[in-house]
Amino acid sequence: MDDQTQLYMKGEPVSGLREFHEGDEVRVTYGEGPGGQVAHRVDGTPGAGASPPLEELEPGPRESGVSPDAASSDALR
C-alpha cells in the first residue's frame, strides 16, 4: 500500500485498514510501484463471522437490578 491506495468496504470509501476485520473478504488491485508490488485499490466485504462495529457492542441497560457501581465495589472487597 501507499498514500494513493483507495480503500472501500461494501462499495463505500473507508478511512483506513481499521475498517477491515479478520474474516472479511477482500479484492486487491495492484501493480508495480516503488520497491515492488503496490495495492492501488482494496475492496472489502464483511465475512460471515465478521464482528459488528464497536457501537453495536456497547452494553445496553442492565436488567439485573444491581447497579454497575455496586457490582464493581463488591468485586474489590
Secondary structure as GFF3:
##gff-version 3
##sequence-region A 1 77
A	DSSP	beta_strand	6	9	.	.	.	ID=ss1
A	DSSP	beta_strand	12	13	.	.	.	ID=ss2
A	DSSP	three_ten_helix	17	19	.	.	.	ID=ss3
A	DSSP	beta_strand	25	33	.	.	.	ID=ss4
A	DSSP	beta_strand	36	45	.	.	.	ID=ss5
A	DSSP	alpha_helix	54	57	.	.	.	ID=ss6
A	DSSP	alpha_helix	68	76	.	.	.	ID=ss7
###
